[in-house]
Amino acid sequence: MKARRGRSGTAGALVRGAGARRGLTVATVALVALLGATGTGLAVPPPPPNPSDSAITDAKGDANAKAGEVGRLTNQLAQAEQKLSSLQDDVELKQEQAMKALVDLQTAQDEATQAQNDAKSARQEADAAVGAIEKARADAKKFAAASFEQGSTIGSVSAYLTSDSPKDLLARAQLLNAIGGSRLNAMDRLQQAQTEKANKDSAARKALELAQQKQDAATRAKGTADSAQSAAVSAQQAQAAQNTQLEANKNSVEQQLYAAQAKVNGLQGQRQRYQDWVAQKQREDEERARQAALRAAAANNNNGGDDNGGGSSGRPSPAAGSSIEAVIARALSKVGMPYAWGGGNGSGPTRGIRDGGVADSYGDYRKIGFDCSGLMIYAFAGVQGLSHYSGYQYTSGRRVPLSQMRRGDMLFWGGSGGIHHVALYLGNGQMVEAPQSGSYVRVAPVRYGGIMPYATRLIG
């Protein structure tokens, strides 16, 4: 049945093909008749222009000139981008130095408060000792006056008159003399205690003066760090503005180059450039979609938790532990969390703080997240407490050469001016980090540009 249907279908196709050929023939005849009758009655595309050799040469020369200008601007922009990157590193360094100054200022303020409390206690003890001595002195005066009035120690006359024997009389006299002596000895001890308390009071005052000097020095250092950070931010912003202008100039000349190339290459060149643009646009769209997904994940996490906890996945954060894998699990649980300068502690992400510059421009003080050192504080919460300053974290454990670094070590970036970034090494050339304002906690390949020669090991 299938074979017969196939043969009958083939026969039908032959019949239809013959009919089509007859139709084509008729159409051809009609077309010839139409052309013959009307000449130009059919709309035929006009031929493309045929430029002269001199016009093509001039167009190529113009395109080459534009290409040379684009190359020059590209080199300038590359140099400017390198300078901007260096300035960005400097800003990060100044931010970390500002954080160090903030930590040192808080420490100095705490020491000054403790010194004030110690001085207050010492003064109170000295005042109490003075009061006791004054009372003992008054009692001694009364005792002496009464003794003088009776010719001897208080009660001595009655003691002598009521004695039954010379031996009893002598015993009573010795007792009364001892009582008077004990009063004087007590006064001497009180006076000695007052001297000791006065010495303590003097030492407390000196400690308070020293603590206040440290606090003043820390305040000045904080002001210097803030000024340096402000200057670095201004330089970075000025360079960014210059880069923007260079980018605009480069884009303008590129547009001229594209026009010149289109004039030389025609539609084929335009199509190639359009395909290049589509590919670039697709990459940009994919990147925007990825960033949107990260923001959505971070938003979902923030909506599902409080200001001090929660991971990027919405699952409970791993418990703090002293093993390398526990440390890494805690750090990785925060991938996707927003970067927030000054954010993060041993319990989880916290609201960022103001820095008066770059971080403020990204609104870090409104975000819940981590900065680079805050992420390390959270990851190593079960191992040891870390200061919220990457420079102090660099010296918080045993330092090993980079050639010997292993999973769970901290990596640092900086230079002669100090440390400005820290990340946790995962092994296989990968690390987890909170990179910078406007970004998120992420896993990335280890960057060796500007890396410090040693890793810091807290476990093992």
Secondary structure, 3 states (H helix, E strand, C coil): CHHHHHHHHHHHHHHHHHHHHHHHHHHHHHHHHHHHHHCCCCCCCCCCCCCCHHHHHHHHHHHHHHHHHHHHHHHHHHHHHHHHHHHHHHHHHHHHHHHHHHHHHHHHHHHHHHHHHHHHHHHHHHHHHHHHHHHHHHHHHHHHHHHHHHCCCCCHHHHHHCCCCHHHHHHHHHHHHHHHHHHHHHHHHHHHHHHHHHHHHHHHHHHHHHHHHHHHHHHHHHHHHHHHHHHHHHHHHHHHHHHHHHHHHHHHHHHHHHHHHHHHHCHHHHHHHHHHHHHHHHHHHHHHHHHHHHHHHHHHHHHCCCCCCCCCCCCCCCCCCCCHHHHHHHHHCCCCCEECCCCCECCECEECCCCCCHHHHCCHHHCEEECHHHHHHHHCCCCCCCCCCHHHHHCCCEEEEHHHCCCCCEEEEEECCEEEEEEEEEECCEEEECCCCCCECEEEECCCCCECCEEEECCC
